Amino acid sequence: MSEAKPFCISKWEVWEAYKRVKANHGAAGVDEQTIAEFERHLKGNLYRIWNRMSSGSYFPPPVRTVKIPKANGGERKLGIPTVADRIAQQVVKSRLESAVEPLFHPDSYGYRPGKSALDAVGQARQRCWRFDWIIDLDIKGYFDNIPRDLLLRAVRKHAKEQWIVLYIERWLQAPVQEDGQMVPREKGTPQGGVISPLLANLFLHYAFDRWMAKTYRQLPFERFADDAIVHGRTEAEAQEVRAAIAARLRECGLELHPEKTKIVYCKDDDRWGTYPNEKFDFLGYTFRPRRSKSRKGKYFINFSPAVSDKAVKTIRAEIGSWNLHLRSDKAIEDLSRMFNPIIRGWLQYYGRFYRSALYPPMKQLERSLARWAERKYKKLRGHLRRATHWVARISRRDPKLWAHWQMGVRRGSMAGAV
């Protein structure tokens, strides 16, 4: 039966795609089918996907759109395919990724095997020490405005099998369900689809990465999906490169955001000039002049990253939403098991560089724990200071109970800058 199919897709590929989709979890699509419901008839559902994809008769259902508020106002539209469609996309992604991944630029970090956002932040940190200026790029509505014809031309160049092009074209044409209405899509790829990040990387590989490597070989950059910064040596050079990038993206059907795209001066102890923009945000970190301590114990001003104000605001809001003071039915060990994975994730990501910037939101967590203890134990009620000391004694007795205690946020005091 496999040999009779026009497209050679193995059942093993579908099975591996299903395991990846399951590991990533995700919400239900327009059919409201969850992964748990999909698994009730797992064998039949996977066979149906394989059978239709192998025969060329697979047509993707509409994509459910969810609107997510942005921190600076407005909304971001996130597309959620069905579980079955995510599996089908994963099959195609795995095939196409093996062909295009070796071609991608080393300074493209987004959604790539063996690369991460922290790698991009670390590389940007080192280059900001060597280059005086950066261009902070913001592509206006990138995922929604990718020209379909140019994207498919790039796909056809690298896809070894015709069915890869066929299904990607169908996904790009699939309508979206927005506010209960079916809306046709003429350009772009839904942000949230399994294959969308790979397609976005492939498009910018030609629209930006290769062009930069050819036109401005001497200027390094870091790009994570559509978030990118370019380093420059002088203000005049930065202005020239910004204008050239804007023109290049216009040729490719994209537009730089006129307000969010800016030129920044990397001010530090050795660069004493002044400029309207002396800081920028990149992947949850704010780069700006900071007071740092050398190995010899001397202090100096260094242009470096730390957790951004937006990220701190989000962390504070998340901690507040836990309402720890209302969970007096829980033991402190129970609360630790509930929330430690989230805290540990914050520390691992935002604590990589200049960890001391995380102390203020972690101190908020300490205050929340003290309020919880004050409410839970009769002997502590009405005595917040006594409850604070009680939490400090627990932190000294069992410092591994809470992740933030291991970074020095305990005993009612603060550790030194990291």
Buried (B, 14 or more C-beta within 10 A) or exposed (E): EEEEBEBEBEBEBBBBBBEBBBEEEBEBBBBEBBBEEBBEEEEEBBEBBBBBBBBBEBEBBBBBBEEEEEEEEEEBBBBBBBBBBBBBBBBBBBBBBEBBBEEBBEBBBBBBEEBBBBBBBBBBBEBBEEBBBBBBBBBBBBBBBBBBEBBBEBBEEBBEBEBBBBBBBEBBEBBBBBEEEEEEBEBBBBBBBBBBBBBBBBBBBBBBBBBBBEEBEEBBBBBBBBBBBBBBEEBEBBBEBBEBBBEBBEEBBBBBEEEEBBBBBBBBEEBEEEBEEBBBBBBBBBBBBBEBEEEEEEEEBBBBBBBBEEBBEBBBEBBEEBEBBEBEEBEBEEBBEEBBEBBBEBBEBBBBBBBBBBBBBBBBBBBBBBBBBBBBBEEBEEBBEBBBBBBBEBBEEEEEBBBBBBBBBBBBEBEEBB
